[in-house]
Amino acid sequence: MEKSKKSVENNRNLVPIFVMGKRYDVPDSLTIQKAMEYAGYQLIRGCGCRGGICGACGTIYRFPNDYKLYYGLACQTVVEPNMYITQIPFFPANKAAYDLEELEPTGEVIAKLYPEIFKCMGCNNCTLSCPMDIKVMDYMAMALSGDIEKAATLSFDCVMCGLCSARCPAEEAQYNIGILARRLYGRHILPKAEHLQKRVEQVEEGRYEVMLKELMKSNKDTLMELYTKRQMEPDNVDEMWEPDEKGYL
């Protein structure tokens, strides 16, 4: 068994990385997250979705003789030789409490809830530290000017990792301001989808009560069979496609 393990190791290109100052030799094909687990770390926090969506694994790293700080998500960033790696633990940022129904989609509302937005120095650290390559400073400027749609659009890919806030000398919570802009846009500006409203009305009228009760009474095997035999929507189909069984539409 030991011989087999050594054989596998010999077939891999190992590179040195440093986690919290300690050196580990890891395969160069691994992401930072997988490399840390390879090195023996048991990740119980900062490793949510493992797919670049949840933003839990915000990471800062640096190379010897390089003044620059680099940023990434540990689940997406592949290791490089002589990386000095530190994962950013969660820390709370200013998060305003509000009732979305009572708000107006204006820059004044955002400024009232997050007055620190006026402290922006224009340093662009927020944009430079974003692992999603979002123009953070730009959407903050749009939010302040009252262009809620633009702020929502520019911040759409935000994964709420908090790296922008961690590096902001003005102590702003950019990601919380971005999600407020998206909520304002979705609730008060974006036109309502007519087909969604129709479906909500059908749900409220009890159209699906019988079907749901049948499913709730079914055992696991029946549910698995229904799931595996369901008709899948074909690839590249137009919006007029409907399944053969229309009883639940």
C-alpha positions as CSV (number, residue, x, y, z in Angstrom):
1,M,0.0,0.0,0.0
2,E,2.8,2.4,0.9
3,K,4.7,1.5,-2.3
4,S,1.6,2.2,-4.3
5,K,1.1,5.6,-2.7
6,K,4.7,6.5,-3.4
7,S,4.3,5.4,-7.0
8,V,1.3,7.8,-7.3
9,E,3.2,10.6,-5.8
10,N,6.1,10.1,-8.2
11,N,3.7,10.6,-11.1
12,R,2.5,13.9,-9.9
13,N,4.2,17.3,-10.2
14,L,4.4,18.6,-6.7
15,V,4.8,22.3,-6.0
16,P,5.4,24.1,-2.6
17,I,2.7,26.3,-1.1
18,F,2.6,27.9,2.3
19,V,-0.6,27.8,4.4
20,M,-0.4,30.2,7.3
21,G,3.4,30.2,6.9
22,K,3.8,26.4,6.9
23,R,5.2,24.7,3.8
24,Y,3.3,21.8,2.0
25,D,4.1,20.1,-1.2
26,V,0.9,19.5,-3.2
27,P,0.0,18.4,-6.8
28,D,0.0,21.4,-9.2
29,S,-3.4,20.4,-10.6
30,L,-5.3,21.1,-7.4
31,T,-7.3,24.1,-6.4
32,I,-6.3,25.9,-3.2
33,Q,-9.2,24.2,-1.4
34,K,-8.3,20.7,-2.6
35,A,-4.6,21.4,-1.9
36,M,-5.4,22.3,1.7
37,E,-7.3,19.1,2.1
38,Y,-4.5,17.2,0.5
39,A,-2.1,18.8,3.0
40,G,-4.3,17.4,5.9
41,Y,-6.6,20.3,6.7
42,Q,-10.2,19.4,7.5
43,L,-12.3,22.2,6.2
44,I,-15.5,22.7,8.2
45,R,-15.9,26.4,7.5
46,G,-15.2,28.5,4.4
47,C,-16.0,25.7,2.0
48,G,-19.7,25.9,1.3
49,C,-20.7,25.1,-2.3
50,R,-17.2,24.2,-3.7
51,G,-18.4,25.6,-7.0
52,G,-17.7,29.3,-7.1
53,I,-21.2,30.3,-6.1
54,C,-21.4,30.8,-2.3
55,G,-18.4,33.0,-1.8
56,A,-17.4,31.4,1.5
57,C,-13.8,30.7,0.5
58,G,-12.4,34.1,-0.2
59,T,-8.6,33.9,-0.2
60,I,-5.6,36.2,-0.3
61,Y,-2.2,35.1,-1.5
62,R,1.2,36.5,-2.3
63,F,4.4,35.3,-3.9
64,P,8.0,35.8,-2.7
65,N,9.6,39.1,-3.8
66,D,6.3,40.3,-5.2
67,Y,4.7,43.3,-3.4
68,K,1.3,42.6,-5.0
69,L,-1.6,40.9,-3.2
70,Y,-3.7,38.5,-5.2
71,Y,-7.3,37.4,-4.6
72,G,-9.4,34.5,-5.5
73,L,-11.9,31.8,-4.4
74,A,-10.1,28.8,-2.9
75,C,-12.5,26.4,-4.7
76,Q,-11.6,27.9,-8.1
77,T,-8.0,29.1,-8.0
78,V,-5.4,26.5,-8.9
79,V,-2.2,26.5,-6.9
80,E,1.0,27.9,-8.1
81,P,4.6,27.4,-6.8
82,N,5.4,29.3,-3.7
83,M,2.0,30.7,-3.0
84,Y,1.7,32.1,0.5
85,I,-2.0,31.6,1.3
86,T,-4.4,33.0,3.8
87,Q,-8.1,32.4,3.8
88,I,-10.2,35.3,5.1
89,P,-12.5,34.2,8.0
90,F,-16.0,35.6,8.2
91,F,-16.5,38.9,9.9
92,P,-19.7,40.9,9.9
93,A,-20.0,44.0,7.8
94,N,-22.6,46.8,8.3
95,K,-25.9,45.4,7.3
96,A,-28.9,47.7,7.3
97,A,-32.4,46.4,8.4
98,Y,-35.2,47.5,6.1
99,D,-38.7,46.6,4.8
100,L,-38.3,46.3,1.1
101,E,-42.0,47.1,0.5
102,E,-41.6,50.5,2.1
103,L,-38.5,51.6,0.2
104,E,-38.2,53.7,-3.0
105,P,-35.7,52.7,-5.6
106,T,-33.5,55.8,-5.3
107,G,-30.0,56.7,-4.5
108,E,-31.3,58.7,-1.5
109,V,-32.6,55.5,0.1
110,I,-29.3,53.7,-0.3
111,A,-27.4,56.7,1.1
112,K,-29.7,56.8,4.1
113,L,-29.3,53.1,4.9
114,Y,-25.5,53.1,4.1
115,P,-24.2,56.6,4.7
116,E,-20.7,55.4,4.6
117,I,-21.0,55.2,0.8
118,F,-20.0,58.9,0.8
119,K,-16.6,58.0,2.2
120,C,-15.5,56.3,-1.0
121,M,-11.9,57.4,-1.9
122,G,-12.0,56.2,-5.5
123,C,-9.0,53.9,-4.8
124,N,-10.6,51.0,-6.7
125,N,-9.4,48.4,-4.2
126,C,-12.9,46.9,-4.2
127,T,-12.7,46.2,-7.9
128,L,-9.1,44.9,-7.8
129,S,-9.9,42.5,-5.0
130,C,-13.1,41.0,-6.6
131,P,-12.6,37.3,-7.6
132,M,-15.6,37.6,-10.0
133,D,-14.0,40.6,-11.9
134,I,-16.9,42.8,-11.1
135,K,-16.5,46.6,-11.4
136,V,-17.4,47.1,-7.8
137,M,-16.5,50.8,-7.6
138,D,-18.6,51.4,-10.7
139,Y,-21.8,49.8,-9.3
140,M,-21.3,51.7,-6.1
141,A,-21.2,55.0,-8.0
142,M,-24.3,54.0,-9.9
143,A,-26.1,53.2,-6.6
144,L,-25.1,56.6,-5.1
145,S,-26.3,58.4,-8.2
146,G,-29.6,56.6,-8.1
147,D,-29.2,54.4,-11.2
148,I,-30.5,51.3,-9.4
149,E,-30.9,49.3,-12.6
150,K,-27.3,49.8,-13.6
151,A,-26.1,49.1,-10.0
152,A,-28.1,45.9,-10.0
153,T,-26.8,44.8,-13.4
154,L,-23.2,45.5,-12.6
155,S,-23.3,43.7,-9.3
156,F,-25.3,40.7,-10.5
157,D,-22.5,38.2,-10.4
158,C,-21.5,39.1,-6.8
159,V,-21.0,36.0,-4.6
160,M,-20.9,37.9,-1.3
161,C,-17.4,36.8,-0.5
162,G,-16.6,40.1,1.3
163,L,-13.1,40.6,-0.1
164,C,-14.1,44.0,-1.4
165,S,-15.2,45.1,2.1
166,A,-12.1,43.5,3.7
167,R,-9.8,45.7,1.5
168,C,-11.9,49.0,1.6
169,P,-10.1,51.8,3.4
170,A,-13.5,53.6,3.6
171,E,-15.0,50.7,5.6
172,E,-17.9,50.3,3.2
173,A,-20.0,47.1,2.8
174,Q,-20.1,47.0,-1.0
175,Y,-21.7,43.6,-1.3
176,N,-24.6,44.5,1.0
177,I,-25.2,47.7,-0.9
178,G,-25.1,45.7,-4.2
179,I,-27.7,43.2,-2.9
180,L,-29.9,46.1,-1.8
181,A,-29.7,47.5,-5.3
182,R,-30.7,44.2,-6.8
183,R,-33.6,43.8,-4.4
184,L,-34.9,47.3,-5.1
185,Y,-34.6,46.6,-8.9
186,G,-36.4,43.3,-8.7
187,R,-39.2,44.6,-6.5
188,H,-39.9,48.1,-7.8
189,I,-38.4,48.5,-11.2
190,L,-38.2,45.2,-13.2
191,P,-41.6,44.5,-14.9
192,K,-43.5,41.6,-13.4
193,A,-43.5,38.4,-15.3
194,E,-47.1,37.7,-16.4
195,H,-46.7,33.9,-16.6
196,L,-45.3,33.9,-13.0
197,Q,-48.2,35.9,-11.7
198,K,-50.6,33.5,-13.4
199,R,-48.9,30.5,-11.8
200,V,-49.0,32.2,-8.3
201,E,-52.7,32.7,-8.8
202,Q,-53.2,29.0,-9.7
203,V,-51.2,28.0,-6.6
204,E,-53.4,30.3,-4.3
205,E,-56.5,28.8,-5.9
206,G,-55.4,25.3,-4.8
207,R,-54.9,23.9,-8.3
208,Y,-52.0,21.7,-7.1
209,E,-53.3,20.6,-3.8
210,V,-54.4,17.2,-4.9
211,M,-51.0,16.5,-6.7
212,L,-49.0,17.7,-3.6
213,K,-51.1,15.5,-1.3
214,E,-50.5,12.5,-3.5
215,L,-46.8,13.1,-3.5
216,M,-46.7,13.5,0.3
217,K,-48.3,10.1,0.7
218,S,-45.9,8.4,-1.7
219,N,-43.0,6.4,-0.4
220,K,-39.3,6.9,-1.3
221,D,-39.3,4.3,-4.1
222,T,-42.4,5.8,-5.8
223,L,-40.9,9.3,-5.6
224,M,-37.6,8.1,-7.1
225,E,-39.5,6.4,-9.9
226,L,-41.6,9.5,-10.7
227,Y,-38.4,11.6,-10.7
228,T,-36.4,9.3,-13.0
229,K,-39.2,8.8,-15.4
230,R,-40.3,12.4,-15.7
231,Q,-40.2,14.0,-19.1
232,M,-37.1,16.2,-19.5
233,E,-37.2,19.5,-21.3
234,P,-35.2,19.0,-24.5
235,D,-32.0,21.1,-25.2
236,N,-32.4,24.2,-27.2
237,V,-36.2,24.0,-27.2
238,D,-38.2,27.2,-27.6
239,E,-40.3,28.8,-25.0
240,M,-43.5,27.2,-26.3
241,W,-42.5,23.7,-25.4
242,E,-44.9,21.8,-23.1
243,P,-44.6,18.2,-21.7
244,D,-46.9,15.5,-23.0
245,E,-48.6,15.2,-19.6
246,K,-50.3,18.6,-19.1
247,G,-52.3,17.7,-16.0
248,Y,-50.0,19.6,-13.7
249,L,-49.6,22.7,-15.8
